[in-house]
Amino acid sequence: MTERILVVDDEAEIADLVTLYLRNEGYAVDECFCGEDALSLIQNSAKPYDLAILDLMLPDLDGFQLCRKIREQFRYPVIMLTARGEAADKIRGLMTGADDYITKPFLPLEMVARVKAQLRRYKCYDANQDVLEINGLSVNQKTHECRLNGTVIELTNAEYSILEQLLLHQGETVSAEALFQAVTGADYFGRNNNTVSVHIRHIREKMKDSYENPHYIRTVWGKGYTIEKDI
C-alpha cells in the first residue's frame, strides 16, 4: 500500500521540491501552503497520513500549533522543516510532538533519507501497538474489535472511538470535548450536549459496568472521563 505524506510549507518552491523528491520515491503526497488548509486535509481524510512534513513559519497556524493538533488524534511521524535553527525551537518542536527537525537549506536526498527512517521506525512501533489493553479489556486498532476478558463486546463506531481514546490516554482525564471530536470530527458546542455521556452509558451497559462503582470508565466530575489500572 502506498504511504501517504502531507507536505505543508508556505514557500511554494520548497513545497514543490519536497513533493517532487517524495513522489519520485513512490509516495503519495498532498501539498498545501497554510496551516488551516493542512488541518482541513488532516481532519477530512478518509485514512490517516503516514507522515507529515510541517514548515514552522506558516501564515496562520504555525508548525507548533499544527503539530499539536495532529498529536491530539494521531501518532504518525512529524518532521519540522524550517529556516530557524535555534536550539530552543528544536526543543520546543520535539516537546510539541515532532519526531525530527530539518533546517533549511537542506539536501533533498537527506530529507528523503530521514522520511524513510521515520516511516521504518513508525511501522516497527505501530506493529506492536495495534492492541490497547487494561484490566482484561482490549481494543484492536486495526480490526476495531473489543474484548472483555476474552468475550467480544459489540460496539458502534462512536462507542469504539470513545473507548479507543480513553485507552490511548490511560490514567489521564479525557474531556467530553475531545471525545466528542473523536466521534464526530466536529467541534463541541456547549455543556448541554450530552452525546458523549449517552455513548458512555451504552458502553458501560455493554460491559456490565456502573457509574457508581466503575471497574473501567470513571467519570471525573466537571472534567471528563478516565480509565485507570487501579479503579
Beta strands, then each sheet from edge to edge (+ up, - down):
strand 1: 4-8
strand 2: 28-32
strand 3: 51-55
strand 4: 78-82
strand 5: 100-103
strand 6: 131-134
strand 7: 137-140
strand 8: 146-148
strand 9: 151-153
strand 10: 217-220
strand 11: 224-227
sheet 1: 2+ 1+ 3+ 4+ 5+
sheet 2: 6+ 7- 8+ 9-
sheet 3: 10+ 11-
end
